[in-house]
Amino acid sequence: MIFCCAIEICVKQPYPVLIFQEEGRITLFLKVYFYAMLLFLIGMPGAGKTFWLKQFARTLQCQMIDLDYFIEQQQGCTIPELFQKGENHFRQVEQEALFSLIQTQQNAVIATGGGAACFGNNLKEMKQNGLTVYLNASVQEICHRLEQDATARPLLDQLSFDERLSRLSEMLAKREHYYRQSDIVFHTETDNFADIIKQIQSRQQQNNSNHV
């Protein structure tokens, strides 16, 4: 008679496993509970990606990565300086940086720039390699936040409040089609953060179950 027992170990990195012990032999089987994962935050400039990046990373116990900061460190210059070479040049650099993170990171929350999800096949790659969360805030709320934010934003700087409000409305009209394709929509002004975390856990568990 063969004695066999299963011991469940719930750890977060790199992968949880089931350990099966059979007459001195130990076999490991992948058993994902929670989870090596990539979580991408997308949305308009000023939607709160930097703030929510910290909240998600702390709650999910993941590394936090700001894509714009990663680009600046990688390129040795600021985002506005990259924009001076043209938006197309910046979008190419941005895409290369994003794809590099997708290939090298396993357990991270990544805050992307406002336009990252709207160019090339960036959104497709993010959705295929992780979960995307759209931080949905009203244009009025975003505009008020930007008034208090010293971050340089090449597409919005040097504008009055009314001009910025108009520009943001135009940008959202063009971009929301992409944002709405996210796996999860987080209405930051009304939704409960704990409920969003539960949605993320549920979606990730479902995704991992499909691959086991």
N, CA, C and O of each residue as an XYZ file, in Angstrom:
848
protein
N       0.850     -1.194      0.000
C       0.000      0.000      0.000
C       0.885      1.244      0.000
O       1.819      1.354      0.795
N       0.583      2.178     -0.899
C       1.388      3.393     -1.025
C       0.744      4.508     -0.210
O      -0.443      4.800     -0.354
N       1.544      5.119      0.641
C       1.066      6.249      1.444
C       1.364      7.540      0.702
O       2.497      7.770      0.281
N       0.373      8.368      0.543
C       0.551      9.623     -0.188
C      -0.185     10.722      0.558
O      -1.328     10.537      0.978
N       0.463     11.861      0.724
C      -0.196     13.002      1.354
C       0.105     14.256      0.560
O       1.123     14.348     -0.126
N      -0.788     15.213      0.662
C      -0.613     16.491     -0.038
C      -0.555     17.606      0.983
O      -1.382     17.670      1.892
N       0.402     18.466      0.836
C       0.565     19.606      1.729
C       0.433     20.871      0.901
O       1.192     21.061     -0.049
N      -0.504     21.735      1.234
C      -0.680     22.974      0.500
C       0.157     24.068      1.152
O       0.114     24.271      2.365
N       0.907     24.756      0.327
C       1.718     25.872      0.804
C       1.265     27.131      0.068
O       1.353     27.189     -1.159
N       0.796     28.113      0.776
C       0.314     29.348      0.165
C       1.375     30.435      0.351
O       1.449     31.073      1.401
N       2.171     30.629     -0.658
C       3.163     31.694     -0.641
C       2.905     32.585     -1.833
O       2.165     32.213     -2.744
N       3.513     33.765     -1.834
C       3.199     34.727     -2.877
C       4.243     34.755     -3.978
O       3.919     35.119     -5.109
N       5.491     34.382     -3.689
C       6.501     34.404     -4.712
C       7.400     33.199     -4.565
O       7.637     32.759     -3.440
N       7.919     32.636     -5.663
C       7.480     32.961     -7.003
C       6.175     32.286     -7.378
O       5.368     32.876     -8.097
N       5.941     31.044     -6.904
C       4.686     30.364     -7.172
C       4.313     29.458     -6.004
O       5.173     28.766     -5.460
N       3.034     29.456     -5.611
C       2.575     28.474     -4.640
C       2.553     27.095     -5.273
O       2.391     26.974     -6.487
N       2.713     26.060     -4.469
C       2.746     24.711     -5.012
C       1.991     23.759     -4.103
O       1.743     24.048     -2.932
N       1.634     22.626     -4.666
C       1.220     21.476     -3.875
C       2.420     20.544     -3.790
O       3.045     20.240     -4.806
N       2.741     20.098     -2.605
C       3.825     19.134     -2.432
C       3.212     17.773     -2.151
O       2.507     17.603     -1.156
N       3.472     16.809     -3.011
C       2.991     15.454     -2.804
C       4.164     14.581     -2.349
O       5.181     14.495     -3.037
N       4.018     13.940     -1.200
C       5.070     13.069     -0.671
C       4.606     11.627     -0.774
O       3.564     11.259     -0.232
N       5.384     10.819     -1.470
C       5.013      9.427     -1.708
C       6.212      8.536     -1.418
O       7.156      8.477     -2.206
N       6.172      7.838     -0.276
C       7.240      6.930      0.124
C       8.623      7.572     -0.033
O       9.528      7.008     -0.647
N       8.748      8.747      0.533
C      10.049      9.411      0.528
C      10.317     10.266     -0.692
O      11.257     11.060     -0.692
N       9.502     10.119     -1.747
C       9.684     10.942     -2.931
C       8.785     12.171     -2.839
O       7.639     12.084     -2.398
N       9.312     13.296     -3.254
C       8.531     14.529     -3.204
C       8.347     15.046     -4.625
O       9.318     15.219     -5.361
N       7.100     15.289     -5.003
C       6.783     15.838     -6.316
C       6.062     17.160     -6.123
O       5.161     17.269     -5.291
N       6.458     18.154     -6.885
C       5.866     19.482     -6.770
C       4.903     19.717     -7.924
O       5.224     19.447     -9.082
N       3.723     20.223     -7.597
C       2.749     20.585     -8.608
C       2.349     22.049     -8.379
O       2.138     22.488     -7.249
N       2.254     22.782     -9.486
C       1.851     24.180     -9.387
C       0.424     24.285     -8.857
O      -0.488     23.628     -9.358
N       0.248     25.108     -7.852
C      -1.089     25.348     -7.305
C      -1.158     26.826     -6.955
O      -0.715     27.233     -5.882
N      -1.712     27.630     -7.856
C      -1.679     29.078     -7.676
C      -2.840     29.518     -6.797
O      -4.001     29.239     -7.096
N      -2.527     30.183     -5.752
C      -3.537     30.835     -4.922
C      -3.439     32.335     -5.122
O      -4.418     32.985     -5.489
N      -2.253     32.885     -4.878
C      -2.091     34.326     -5.044
C      -0.625     34.687     -4.884
O      -0.010     34.626     -3.819
N      -0.170     35.038     -5.955
C      -0.024     34.696     -7.347
C       1.092     35.571     -7.852
O       1.113     36.762     -7.542
N       1.993     35.052     -8.594
C       2.891     35.896     -9.361
C       2.059     36.542    -10.457
O       1.356     35.842    -11.185
N       2.122     37.854    -10.589
C       1.215     38.519    -11.514
C       1.784     39.848    -11.957
O       2.646     40.428    -11.296
N       1.283     40.323    -13.098
C       1.522     41.685    -13.543
C       0.177     42.401    -13.562
O      -0.800     41.907    -14.126
N       0.146     43.561    -12.941
C      -1.061     44.384    -12.917
C      -0.699     45.736    -13.521
O       0.214     46.409    -13.043
N      -1.415     46.133    -14.575
C      -1.134     47.382    -15.268
C      -2.217     48.403    -14.949
O      -3.405     48.126    -15.117
N      -1.814     49.572    -14.493
C      -2.745     50.667    -14.238
C      -2.724     51.599    -15.436
O      -1.669     52.107    -15.816
N      -3.888     51.825    -16.032
C      -3.969     52.714    -17.175
C      -5.017     53.783    -16.898
O      -5.856     53.629    -16.011
N      -4.960     54.861    -17.661
C      -5.919     55.935    -17.479
C      -5.323     57.276    -17.832
O      -4.156     57.375    -18.212
N      -6.128     58.298    -17.704
C      -5.742     59.652    -18.092
C      -4.621     60.199    -17.208
O      -4.457     59.761    -16.069
N      -3.852     61.155    -17.731
C      -2.905     61.878    -16.868
C      -3.662     62.534    -15.717
O      -4.680     63.192    -15.933
N      -3.168     62.357    -14.509
C      -3.837     62.955    -13.360
C      -4.935     62.092    -12.765
O      -5.635     62.530    -11.853
N      -5.102     60.865    -13.267
C      -6.153     59.982    -12.740
C      -5.772     59.383    -11.392
O      -6.604     58.756    -10.737
N      -4.521     59.572    -10.970
C      -4.095     59.056     -9.667
C      -3.268     57.795     -9.744
O      -3.187     57.042     -8.773
N      -2.645     57.553    -10.905
C      -1.900     56.299    -11.063
C      -0.752     56.178    -10.069
O      -0.489     55.088     -9.563
N      -0.067     57.277     -9.782
C       1.050     57.212     -8.832
C       0.555     56.864     -7.431
O       1.158     56.033     -6.751
N      -0.524     57.486     -6.999
C      -1.098     57.194     -5.681
C      -1.589     55.755     -5.616
O      -1.265     55.023     -4.681
N      -2.370     55.354     -6.612
C      -2.947     54.008     -6.574
C      -1.905     52.932     -6.800
O      -2.079     51.798     -6.353
N      -0.830     53.268     -7.483
C       0.284     52.327     -7.630
C       0.763     51.863     -6.261
O       0.964     50.668     -6.044
N       0.945     52.789     -5.351
C       1.413     52.459     -4.004
C       0.383     51.626     -3.248
O       0.738     50.689     -2.532
N      -0.882     51.968     -3.408
C      -1.937     51.241     -2.692
C      -2.055     49.793     -3.182
O      -2.151     48.864     -2.380
N      -2.047     49.617     -4.485
C      -2.148     48.268     -5.042
C      -0.922     47.437     -4.692
O      -1.045     46.276     -4.302
N       0.264     48.031     -4.831
C       1.499     47.285     -4.568
C       1.577     46.852     -3.111
O       1.986     45.727     -2.821
N       1.191     47.729     -2.194
C       1.228     47.370     -0.777
C       0.202     46.295     -0.451
O       0.503     45.356      0.286
N      -0.987     46.418     -0.984
C      -2.044     45.455     -0.681
C      -1.764     44.090     -1.298
O      -1.990     43.060     -0.663
N      -1.274     44.083     -2.527
C      -1.020     42.829     -3.230
C       0.383     42.286     -2.969
O       0.736     41.202     -3.433
N       1.185     43.059     -2.213
C       2.557     42.664     -1.892
C       3.357     42.394     -3.164
O       4.018     41.364     -3.301
N       3.280     43.337     -4.075
C       4.003     43.276     -5.342
C       5.006     44.420     -5.419
O       4.900     45.408     -4.693
N       5.968     44.269     -6.300
C       6.862     45.371     -6.619
C       6.063     46.455     -7.326
O       5.123     46.143     -8.058
N       6.415     47.721     -7.124
C       5.733     48.793     -7.849
C       6.705     49.460     -8.813
O       7.851     49.753     -8.472
N       6.210     49.692    -10.031
C       7.028     50.265    -11.097
C       6.238     51.367    -11.787
O       5.123     51.144    -12.256
N       6.821     52.550    -11.844
C       6.253     53.650    -12.609
C       6.931     53.660    -13.975
O       8.140     53.871    -14.066
N       6.162     53.434    -15.033
C       6.758     53.298    -16.368
C       7.510     54.548    -16.787
O       8.598     54.443    -17.353
N       6.960     55.735    -16.524
C       7.643     56.971    -16.912
C       8.986     57.104    -16.189
O       9.988     57.481    -16.797
N       9.001     56.796    -14.897
C      10.252     56.872    -14.142
C      11.249     55.847    -14.667
O      12.441     56.134    -14.783
N      10.759     54.655    -14.982
C      11.619     53.607    -15.545
C      12.253     54.086    -16.848
O      13.439     53.861    -17.088
N      11.453     54.751    -17.691
C      11.966     55.281    -18.958
C      13.029     56.345    -18.709
O      14.070     56.351    -19.367
N      12.771     57.237    -17.768
C      13.740     58.294    -17.480
C      15.068     57.726    -16.991
O      16.134     58.203    -17.379
N      14.999     56.710    -16.142
C      16.226     56.083    -15.663
C      16.944     55.348    -16.788
O      18.173     55.347    -16.854
N      16.191     54.740    -17.649
C      16.752     53.965    -18.754
C      17.386     54.880    -19.806
O      18.445     54.573    -20.353
N      16.726     56.002    -20.078
C      17.177     56.895    -21.144
C      18.119     57.993    -20.671
O      18.813     58.614    -21.477
N      18.143     58.232    -19.358
C      19.011     59.276    -18.831
C      18.519     60.680    -19.132
O      19.313     61.620    -19.174
N      17.208     60.833    -19.345
C      16.636     62.166    -19.584
C      15.174     62.136    -19.149
O      14.632     61.071    -18.850
N      14.543     63.294    -19.116
C      13.170     63.386    -18.626
C      12.167     63.103    -19.744
O      12.514     63.112    -20.925
N      10.940     62.858    -19.356
C       9.871     62.642    -20.333
C       9.692     63.872    -21.223
O       9.599     63.714    -22.440
N       9.640     65.100    -20.670
C       9.543     66.271    -21.549
C      10.696     66.362    -22.549
O      10.488     66.780    -23.688
N      11.888     65.983    -22.146
C      13.021     66.013    -23.073
C      12.835     64.994    -24.197
O      13.202     65.259    -25.341
N      12.272     63.840    -23.878
C      11.995     62.849    -24.918
C      10.916     63.353    -25.876
O      10.988     63.108    -27.080
N       9.921     64.053    -25.345
C       8.865     64.596    -26.185
C       9.396     65.655    -27.147
O       8.821     65.871    -28.214
N      10.474     66.305    -26.779
C      11.059     67.321    -27.660
C      11.542     66.709    -28.972
O      11.697     67.414    -29.969
N      11.777     65.408    -28.971
C      12.185     64.709    -30.194
C      10.972     64.228    -30.994
O      11.117     63.565    -32.021
N       9.785     64.569    -30.512
C       8.552     64.192    -31.193
C       7.802     63.120    -30.432
O       8.407     62.245    -29.812
N       6.472     63.190    -30.481
C       5.673     62.211    -29.741
C       5.875     60.802    -30.288
O       5.881     59.838    -29.523
N       6.041     60.673    -31.608
C       6.254     59.337    -32.174
C       7.515     58.687    -31.616
O       7.547     57.488    -31.338
N       8.562     59.517    -31.457
C       9.805     58.987    -30.870
C       9.553     58.528    -29.441
O       9.994     57.451    -29.039
N       8.838     59.355    -28.673
C       8.555     58.984    -27.295
C       7.743     57.698    -27.229
O       8.031     56.835    -26.399
N       6.736     57.551    -28.083
C       5.884     56.357    -28.032
C       6.680     55.096    -28.359
O       6.401     54.029    -27.813
N       7.658     55.209    -29.237
C       8.503     54.057    -29.540
C       9.346     53.677    -28.332
O       9.451     52.500    -27.986
N       9.946     54.676    -27.691
C      10.731     54.427    -26.477
C       9.844     53.837    -25.388
O      10.239     52.897    -24.698
N       8.652     54.389    -25.239
C       7.707     53.922    -24.231
C       7.330     52.469    -24.472
O       7.282     51.678    -23.530
N       7.062     52.111    -25.716
C       6.690     50.739    -26.029
C       7.828     49.772    -25.731
O       7.598     48.699    -25.172
N       9.037     50.137    -26.095
C      10.189     49.275    -25.832
C      10.378     49.056    -24.335
O      10.692     47.950    -23.895
N      10.185     50.119    -23.558
C      10.322     50.002    -22.105
C       9.230     49.117    -21.527
O       9.493     48.282    -20.662
N       8.004     49.299    -22.004
C       6.879     48.491    -21.526
C       7.105     47.021    -21.824
O       6.921     46.174    -20.950
N       7.501     46.710    -23.045
C       7.715     45.313    -23.429
C       8.876     44.699    -22.651
O       8.864     43.508    -22.339
N       9.873     45.517    -22.345
C      10.996     45.031    -21.537
C      10.522     44.615    -20.155
O      10.946     43.582    -19.637
N       9.647     45.410    -19.556
C       9.117     45.080    -18.237
C       8.247     43.826    -18.298
O       8.300     42.988    -17.399
N       7.457     43.699    -19.345
C       6.613     42.512    -19.497
C       7.472     41.251    -19.554
O       7.103     40.217    -18.999
N       8.602     41.341    -20.219
C       9.467     40.181    -20.392
C      10.274     39.849    -19.142
O      10.658     38.696    -18.943
N      10.536     40.847    -18.299
C      11.468     40.630    -17.188
C      10.816     40.603    -15.816
O      11.429     40.128    -14.861
N       9.582     41.102    -15.689
C       8.933     41.168    -14.389
C       7.891     40.069    -14.250
O       7.252     39.685    -15.229
N       7.720     39.564    -13.035
C       6.746     38.508    -12.777
C       5.708     38.887    -11.732
O       4.590     38.372    -11.755
N       6.060     39.768    -10.830
C       5.167     40.060     -9.712
C       5.238     41.548     -9.420
O       5.947     41.984     -8.513
N       4.487     42.330    -10.205
C       4.627     43.779    -10.107
C       3.335     44.480    -10.502
O       2.539     43.973    -11.292
N       3.156     45.669     -9.923
C       2.127     46.604    -10.366
C       2.842     47.687    -11.159
O       3.792     48.299    -10.669
N       2.386     47.922    -12.378
C       3.049     48.864    -13.276
C       2.077     49.980    -13.629
O       1.029     49.734    -14.227
N       2.428     51.214    -13.258
C       1.634     52.385    -13.618
C       2.140     52.904    -14.953
O       3.313     53.259    -15.077
N       1.271     52.951    -15.948
C       1.667     53.385    -17.281
C       1.289     54.847    -17.502
O       0.452     55.400    -16.789
N       1.916     55.458    -18.495
C       1.567     56.824    -18.859
C       0.177     56.886    -19.474
O      -0.381     55.869    -19.884
N      -0.373     58.093    -19.532
C      -1.755     58.250    -19.985
C      -2.025     57.731    -21.382
O      -3.130     57.268    -21.666
N      -1.024     57.799    -22.269
C      -1.237     57.368    -23.644
C      -0.744     55.977    -23.952
O      -0.940     55.492    -25.066
N      -0.109     55.318    -23.000
C       0.558     54.043    -23.273
C      -0.398     52.981    -23.813
O      -0.031     52.204    -24.694
N      -1.621     52.948    -23.287
C      -2.574     51.915    -23.696
C      -3.185     52.179    -25.064
O      -3.886     51.322    -25.601
N      -2.929     53.353    -25.634
C      -3.648     53.798    -26.832
C      -2.807     53.748    -28.101
O      -3.260     54.183    -29.159
N      -1.592     53.224    -28.007
C      -0.705     53.236    -29.157
C      -0.193     51.833    -29.449
O       0.092     51.048    -28.544
N      -0.084     51.539    -30.759
C       0.440     50.252    -31.180
C      -0.374     49.104    -30.593
O      -1.595     49.186    -30.458
N       0.330     48.045    -30.252
C      -0.332     46.882    -29.645
C      -0.041     46.790    -28.150
O      -0.036     45.701    -27.576
N       0.202     47.945    -27.523
C       0.541     47.964    -26.093
C      -0.561     47.344    -25.237
O      -0.288     46.507    -24.377
N      -1.793     47.754    -25.474
C      -2.894     47.255    -24.647
C      -3.058     45.749    -24.824
O      -3.285     45.026    -23.854
N      -2.944     45.286    -26.045
C      -3.049     43.848    -26.310
C      -1.998     43.073    -25.533
O      -2.301     42.038    -24.938
N      -0.759     43.567    -25.535
C       0.329     42.891    -24.824
C       0.098     42.909    -23.316
O       0.355     41.916    -22.635
N      -0.383     44.024    -22.801
C      -0.649     44.103    -21.369
C      -1.739     43.114    -20.962
O      -1.618     42.434    -19.943
N      -2.800     43.037    -21.760
C      -3.912     42.147    -21.425
C      -3.505     40.680    -21.560
O      -3.987     39.832    -20.809
N      -2.634     40.381    -22.499
C      -2.197     39.000    -22.682
C      -1.215     38.547    -21.605
O      -1.066     37.349    -21.363
N      -0.552     39.490    -20.966
C       0.496     39.140    -20.007
C       0.174     39.538    -18.572
O       1.022     39.395    -17.691
N      -1.019     40.028    -18.327
C      -1.387     40.418    -16.973
C      -2.824     40.900    -16.934
O      -3.626     40.578    -17.810
N      -3.138     41.674    -15.909
C      -4.453     42.282    -15.769
C      -4.321     43.795    -15.916
O      -3.350     44.395    -15.456
N      -5.310     44.395    -16.564
C      -5.311     45.850    -16.733
C      -6.448     46.450    -15.908
O      -7.564     45.932    -15.884
N      -6.133     47.548    -15.237
C      -7.124     48.266    -14.433
C      -7.197     49.702    -14.936
O      -6.194     50.416    -14.943
N      -8.370     50.116    -15.350
C      -8.596     51.485    -15.800
C      -8.988     52.339    -14.602
O     -10.031     52.113    -13.989
N      -8.160     53.313    -14.270
C      -8.473     54.261    -13.205
C      -9.343     55.359    -13.806
O      -8.850     56.260    -14.484
N     -10.626     55.270    -13.549
C     -11.603     56.153    -14.168
C     -11.946     57.287    -13.209
O     -12.545     57.063    -12.158
N     -11.562     58.499    -13.579
C     -11.911     59.693    -12.804
C     -12.500     60.722    -13.761
O     -12.167     60.736    -14.947
N     -13.367     61.575    -13.250
C     -13.985     62.586    -14.099
C     -12.938     63.600    -14.559
O     -11.933     63.818    -13.883
N     -13.184     64.211    -15.706
C     -12.264     65.221    -16.235
C     -12.120     66.380    -15.262
O     -11.030     66.927    -15.094
N     -13.217     66.753    -14.624
C     -13.165     67.855    -13.662
C     -12.261     67.508    -12.489
O     -11.462     68.335    -12.049
N     -12.387     66.275    -11.979
C     -11.543     65.844    -10.865
C     -10.085     65.794    -11.284
O      -9.206     66.215    -10.532
N      -9.824     65.283    -12.477
C      -8.452     65.218    -12.981
C      -7.854     66.612    -13.088
O      -6.707     66.837    -12.702
N      -8.626     67.530    -13.606
C      -8.133     68.905    -13.782
C      -7.776     69.534    -12.441
O      -6.761     70.223    -12.330
N      -8.594     69.304    -11.434
C      -8.299     69.835    -10.095
C      -7.040     69.189     -9.525
O      -6.236     69.869     -8.888
N      -6.858     67.904     -9.740
C      -5.652     67.230     -9.254
C      -4.400     67.798     -9.910
O      -3.377     68.000     -9.257
N      -4.500     68.055    -11.222
C      -3.333     68.561    -11.938
C      -2.938     69.957    -11.460
O      -1.771     70.340    -11.536
N      -3.910     70.708    -10.971
C      -3.605     72.034    -10.424
C      -2.683     71.922     -9.217
O      -1.911     72.839     -8.935
N      -2.762     70.797     -8.499
C      -1.959     70.601     -7.290
C      -0.714     69.742     -7.542
O       0.050     69.458     -6.619
N      -0.518     69.332     -8.801
C       0.536     68.378     -9.133
C       1.646     69.081     -9.898
O       1.402     69.716    -10.924
N       2.866     68.963     -9.391
C       4.007     69.622    -10.027
C       4.651     68.774    -11.126
O       5.616     69.209    -11.755
N       4.129     67.571    -11.360
C       4.714     66.692    -12.368
C       4.632     67.330    -13.748
O       3.580     67.837    -14.138
N       5.732     67.308    -14.486
C       5.754     67.858    -15.836
C       4.953     66.954    -16.767
O       5.177     65.745    -16.824
N       4.014     67.560    -17.495
C       3.169     66.811    -18.432
C       3.198     67.546    -19.769
O       2.508     68.552    -19.934
N       3.981     67.060    -20.717
C       4.222     67.780    -21.968
C       2.967     68.148    -22.746
O       2.950     69.181    -23.415
N       1.922     67.340    -22.679
C       0.721     67.612    -23.456
C      -0.254     68.547    -22.748
O      -1.265     68.948    -23.325
N       0.053     68.896    -21.488
C      -0.905     69.686    -20.715
C      -0.301     70.918    -20.048
O      -1.033     71.790    -19.579
N       1.009     70.994    -20.002
C       1.648     72.121    -19.334
C       1.364     73.435    -20.082
O       1.027     73.438    -21.266
N       1.509     74.524    -19.364
C       1.358     75.870    -19.925
C      -0.069     76.176    -20.376
O      -0.280     77.071    -21.194
N      -1.043     75.446    -19.853
C      -2.438     75.711    -20.188
C      -3.168     76.274    -18.976
O      -2.857     75.924    -17.837
N      -4.134     77.142    -19.224
C      -4.989     77.621    -18.142
C      -5.924     76.498    -17.719
O      -5.995     75.460    -18.378
N      -6.642     76.706    -16.615
C      -7.551     75.673    -16.128
C      -8.578     75.320    -17.192
O      -8.807     74.140    -17.461
N      -9.202     76.327    -17.805
C     -10.237     76.059    -18.805
C      -9.645     75.391    -20.044
O     -10.260     74.490    -20.614
N      -8.460     75.824    -20.463
C      -7.811     75.204    -21.616
C      -7.451     73.750    -21.323
O      -7.604     72.870    -22.171
N      -6.974     73.521    -20.108
C      -6.618     72.162    -19.715
C      -7.856     71.277    -19.658
O      -7.818     70.120    -20.076
N      -8.946     71.818    -19.142
C     -10.199     71.066    -19.078
C     -10.659     70.674    -20.479
O     -11.096     69.545    -20.705
N     -10.559     71.606    -21.409
C     -10.946     71.334    -22.787
C     -10.030     70.297    -23.420
O     -10.501     69.385    -24.099
N      -8.724     70.430    -23.204
C      -7.762     69.484    -23.775
C      -7.967     68.080    -23.204
O      -7.915     67.092    -23.935
N      -8.200     68.001    -21.898
C      -8.441     66.702    -21.280
C      -9.704     66.037    -21.821
O      -9.738     64.825    -22.034
N     -10.737     66.843    -22.038
C     -11.986     66.296    -22.583
C     -11.749     65.734    -23.982
O     -12.284     64.681    -24.329
N     -10.948     66.433    -24.786
C     -10.628     65.963    -26.135
C      -9.802     64.676    -26.065
O     -10.052     63.732    -26.814
N      -8.824     64.643    -25.168
C      -7.981     63.459    -25.020
C      -8.801     62.255    -24.586
O      -8.628     61.156    -25.114
N      -9.699     62.461    -23.618
C     -10.512     61.351    -23.118
C     -11.422     60.810    -24.209
O     -11.613     59.599    -24.317
N     -11.982     61.700    -25.019
C     -12.857     61.264    -26.101
C     -12.122     60.340    -27.070
O     -12.715     59.411    -27.618
N     -10.834     60.598    -27.280
C     -10.037     59.785    -28.199
C      -9.534     58.498    -27.541
O      -9.356     57.481    -28.211
N      -9.309     58.547    -26.247
C      -8.640     57.432    -25.575
C      -9.566     56.468    -24.848
O      -9.192     55.322    -24.598
N     -10.758     56.911    -24.510
C     -11.588     56.086    -23.632
C     -11.947     54.751    -24.280
O     -12.163     53.761    -23.582
N     -12.010     54.720    -25.592
C     -12.268     53.446    -26.279
C     -11.250     52.390    -25.873
O     -11.595     51.222    -25.696
N     -10.006     52.802    -25.728
C      -8.952     51.870    -25.318
C      -9.054     51.566    -23.822
O      -8.967     50.411    -23.404
N      -9.237     52.605    -23.036
C      -9.314     52.413    -21.588
C     -10.417     51.433    -21.205
O     -10.245     50.612    -20.303
N     -11.548     51.525    -21.898
C     -12.714     50.706    -21.553
C     -12.507     49.226    -21.865
O     -13.312     48.389    -21.457
N     -11.442     48.902    -22.581
C     -11.144     47.499    -22.863
C     -10.381     46.823    -21.717
O     -10.029     45.647    -21.809
N     -10.134     47.566    -20.652
C      -9.423     47.012    -19.496
C     -10.207     45.867    -18.870
O     -11.424     45.761    -19.018
N      -9.469     45.015    -18.167
C     -10.113     43.895    -17.478
C     -11.018     44.380    -16.356
O     -12.071     43.797    -16.096
N     -10.595     45.457    -15.690
C     -11.343     45.994    -14.550
C     -11.397     47.511    -14.673
O     -10.391     48.151    -14.979
N     -12.566     48.079    -14.434
C     -12.723     49.536    -14.403
C     -12.901     49.963    -12.950
O     -13.817     49.507    -12.267
N     -12.025     50.834    -12.492
C     -12.038     51.319    -11.108
C     -12.446     52.784    -11.120
O     -11.658     53.656    -11.483
N     -13.683     53.046    -10.719
C     -14.150     54.431    -10.596
C     -13.590     54.972     -9.281
O     -14.144     54.724     -8.209
N     -12.500     55.703     -9.377
C     -11.726     56.052     -8.178
C     -12.475     56.965     -7.219
O     -12.137     57.026     -6.037
N     -13.475     57.668     -7.704
C     -14.210     58.591     -6.833
C     -15.345     57.907     -6.075
O     -15.843     58.448     -5.088
N     -15.761     56.711     -6.532
C     -16.941     56.082     -5.928
C     -16.736     54.627     -5.531
O     -17.358     54.168     -4.573
N     -15.891     53.891     -6.231
C     -15.745     52.459     -5.955
C     -14.948     52.203     -4.686
O     -14.078     52.987     -4.307
N     -15.265     51.088     -4.040
C     -14.543     50.667     -2.843
C     -13.273     49.922     -3.256
O     -13.326     48.969     -4.034
N     -12.135     50.365     -2.727
C     -10.850     49.775     -3.098
C     -10.804     48.284     -2.773
O     -10.281     47.495     -3.560
N     -11.344     47.895     -1.626
C     -11.337     46.486     -1.233
C     -12.105     45.629     -2.239
O     -11.725     44.488     -2.500
N     -13.183     46.175     -2.805
C     -13.949     45.430     -3.804
C     -13.133     45.241     -5.081
O     -13.227     44.199     -5.729
N     -12.336     46.239     -5.442
C     -11.480     46.126     -6.628
C     -10.413     45.065     -6.407
O     -10.094     44.302     -7.319
N      -9.860     45.013     -5.200
C      -8.872     43.981     -4.886
C      -9.495     42.594     -5.021
O      -8.862     41.683     -5.555
N     -10.715     42.426     -4.548
C     -11.396     41.138     -4.676
C     -11.599     40.771     -6.142
O     -11.465     39.606     -6.517
N     -11.919     41.761     -6.966
C     -12.080     41.495     -8.397
C     -10.761     41.045     -9.019
O     -10.731     40.129     -9.841
N      -9.685     41.691     -8.622
C      -8.367     41.330     -9.146
C      -8.012     39.906     -8.746
O      -7.553     39.119     -9.573
N      -8.222     39.582     -7.487
C      -7.920     38.235     -7.002
C      -8.759     37.191     -7.736
O      -8.256     36.129     -8.103
N     -10.032     37.498     -7.945
C     -10.913     36.564     -8.632
C     -10.489     36.362    -10.075
O     -10.455     35.233    -10.564
N     -10.163     37.462    -10.767
C      -9.751     37.357    -12.159
C      -8.430     36.611    -12.286
O      -8.252     35.806    -13.199
N      -7.511     36.879    -11.374
C      -6.216     36.220    -11.442
C      -6.339     34.729    -11.133
O      -5.676     33.905    -11.763
N      -7.179     34.390    -10.173
C      -7.411     32.977     -9.867
C      -8.018     32.268    -11.065
O      -7.639     31.140    -11.381
N      -8.962     32.927    -11.734
C      -9.578     32.359    -12.919
C      -8.552     32.168    -14.026
O      -8.524     31.124    -14.677
N      -7.709     33.173    -14.242
C      -6.692     33.079    -15.283
C      -5.718     31.940    -15.019
O      -5.351     31.195    -15.927
N      -5.304     31.816    -13.760
C      -4.353     30.763    -13.419
C      -4.985     29.380    -13.504
O      -4.312     28.417    -13.872
N      -6.256     29.268    -13.171
C      -6.955     27.987    -13.256
C      -7.017     27.518    -14.705
O      -6.976     26.320    -14.984
N      -7.117     28.479    -15.626
C      -7.183     28.142    -17.032
C      -5.859     27.632    -17.588
O      -5.811     27.037    -18.665
N      -4.758     27.881    -16.818
C      -3.439     27.500    -17.308
C      -2.845     26.331    -16.528
O      -1.745     25.876    -16.842
N      -3.549     25.849    -15.531
C      -3.015     24.721    -14.740
C      -3.416     23.405    -15.391
O      -3.071     22.336    -14.887
